[in-house]
Amino acid sequence: MNPAGIPAAAPGGSAEKTRPEIRYIVFDLEWNQSSGGRDGEVPGMPFEIIEIGAVKLDQNLREIGEFTRFVRPAVYQKLHFKVLEIMQVGMEELKTRGEPFPEVCREFLEWCLEKKEGEEIQPVFCTWGSMDLTELQRNMAYHGVENPFPSPLLYYDIQKLYNLLYENNSKNKLPLERAVEETGLQATDPFHRALDDARYTAEVMEHIDFDSVRAYLSLDYYRLPEKRSEEIYLVFPNYSKYVSRCFETREEALGDKTVSDMICWRCNRMLHKKIRWFTVNQRNYYCLAVCPEHGPMRGKIRVRHAPAGGVYIVKTIKAADDAAVEKLLERREEMGERRKRKNRQTHLEEKRKRRRRSGAEEG
């Protein structure tokens, strides 16, 4: 299985003529979790999949097939109250109608694949949000199902694409129900059932100007680069993204030259930093560099904890207009003020300690 990025149509040409034949697999998962909270959570399985639903679309976004299966619970034998509330499905029904996860998963993966004249038609996965592919692979690992996905694994997050087009690139997690309502689609079936949510996602995908955001594939982070040669560098229409291998510590990661380098995503030129990397919260780091040809570039580093321990880096570089430069300067000033307050506080604490020591010696 080798989900591929899809090239846009050539200028002035037809997308259908220039685009390879593909299948969009728009899928949704419903899962259960420990009814007792974190205390009852099974290591390696925070969310147990209990339903898989999907629709298959051709390259023109027309539905040509569907898949729906319940999964028989094997980890959590009691439904979390929220799951029971939104799904309206009981544990007995899952045990009666569901099949073991390995069987359902293999059926789903086989259904995703399609051959034409002996050649595989590439499946391109689409979800609403960023969790489904991660949790599918986590469940596969727990049950010992072979992972057929490539690394890096690229897919379309329709929620993100919708935000790009209609929510001014908001970082808010827009509910599927709201997108369906805003696009004027008919909500005839309940939400929070896997097949219904997959179909609603496909309908939103068909309704939006998908071709205009086709280049903005998302990256699944379940399997991270293990060595430098596997590190990921992606270029989008207006920014680049770099994902590092794992490091033992934050300090080691931030000291790596590849992590700290600023490179213009348009001309691949190494850039001179006008504002060196700084942080105001120890999670996100910012930098300003200038490309002689393409102007100011803003860098952002996010330090993320790796599931197996240690950290990895996600770095983005994008062009910075006047407003972005001003915001960066404000953040650096905020960092400077915080550092001054901390230094003053440290100085006062040291003075108090000296006075207490002096008083004790005099006494």
Summary of the structure (lengths in Angstrom):
residues: 363
radius of gyration: 24.7
end to end distance: 79.2
largest distance: 95.8
contacts: 1070
relative contact order: 0.10
helix: 37%
strand: 28%
